[in-house]
């Protein structure tokens, strides 16, 4: 008799435990951020923004009624290693969706491994035209950053002769293909185009070429330290008297490295700046400061993008009713939601979003123009 | 050849010589393959940041730079380097570890973000009809003057002669009463201090962040491979060839071609003439 009672009791306990875990089952979301490597600078702000997003999503009821739990992995290591880490999260930890803020090499590797079986939101600014089942991209593309901005700058600043300089890999090259189109359409000319290897850190010959070309505008697609070194040298030769500069990857930290004295006539086009003065952006900045303090890692376009990615995941997941890729793919096109960056619309797996043009003269970014609902022409055809 | 190209070449050669001087002393004279050379340049470049974060006046940047870099070099020398004289490959491994440590410490203290150092001298001045950054002209003149003084000291001073004796025959030098331990330590600290000084002077013209040193390490090794370890003339020859080649080819063709030329040159020298042009006597 006692044995039977024990049996009933243990079955009941087991059922009770299962019921409990089912009721508190969080949706695990894998967040890939660069804690190390060349983009390691953006790791802390990416993490903070992601955690803030999870708090907001959970406060609003989670995704389809279930709370979400973030699990982070380092995307700053080599793609092979980072892919392994992502697979461990997916197969080992039961992650049901991914949000990635990292470089293109890793994105392409992950697309191959995920094979459309798990939803994957890519949040970093990139070269466009990456399409796969289950892949949704909030990151700005060159067409969004340049199509409205180039004609606007040309008209506002009276410039028309552009020099294009970037590092030698696909993002700058793809950007310049589009840039040349927009410049030609606005009646401008190309004074020169050059690509600099990543290992080069002095730009005297490039600056000379810019000076002799008579360009009155420079499109800068250099990255990282090269961008800082180039812009410092540029101002040293007082080229800012000759030509304005426009960059598509010049965020707050790069501007700080360039220095206030060297940022005269330096413009940046991006989906986000910490200095945006819309209600949504300022509310976000305030909640970030409340959560992490005044000395927290500074907000910038790359760091803040994980917040955007998670909100997209929630919006799509809720609209589709599940995190099943087929359901999300079917529901994706036309989905609308609002974030600190403004109103967003899913269009061709990319996001039609606000693009802000900021000027860095004086050492701090100030938004000088806003372009609403800019769709990407580097998006995917449905 | 345009005026601006010639001036740029002069600038590139002189700054390369300035950065490489420390390694020429430490590697050339003491035979220590100092992989942390770039990090001493980096620490020197951070001196203005250190100075302003301590709330000190700007003119104190130079003493702070020399003191900080010399202190780090001295600690390093007394703990690690002094066991490695004559052990070239062990010194390579050890100093590589030190370079990682120094980078991590700087990152811990100042973070990974870029720092900005304002130019002490702004504007451009007219040189032979072309506008050139005034600050660069000041540095160039300083480097020329510094090297003249150094060459004079090398020829005339007793310490320089003792150093030469120690390099040629350490046992004999010790036997006749030269304090080789103190001389080596002094030379090492001096070499690192010049690297720090180079960093301080160049900081307003480049990006300042914990990883900036690696590039200077590479360039310095290229210059020494080509020029050889034979003292100041090896340094002059190596810097001229490397910096001159990169400048000229970059202007004539492209930046890619310029860097490629430097790499090809260094590979050829390592392969065919590993002692460089002015090999140590």
Interface residues (C-beta under 8 A of the other chain):
Chain A: X40 X41 X168 X194 X195 X196 X197 X199 X200 X201 X202 X203 X204 X205 X206 X208 X209 X211 X225 X228 X229 X232 X233 X236 X237 X238 X253 X254 X256 X257 X258 X259 X260 X261 X262 X298
Chain B: X4 X5 X8 X11 X12 X112 X113 X114 X115 X116 X117 X118 X119 X122 X123 X124 X131 X132 X133 X135 X136 X204 X205 X206 X207 X208 X209 X211 X212 X215 X247 X250 X251 X254 X255 X256 X258 X259
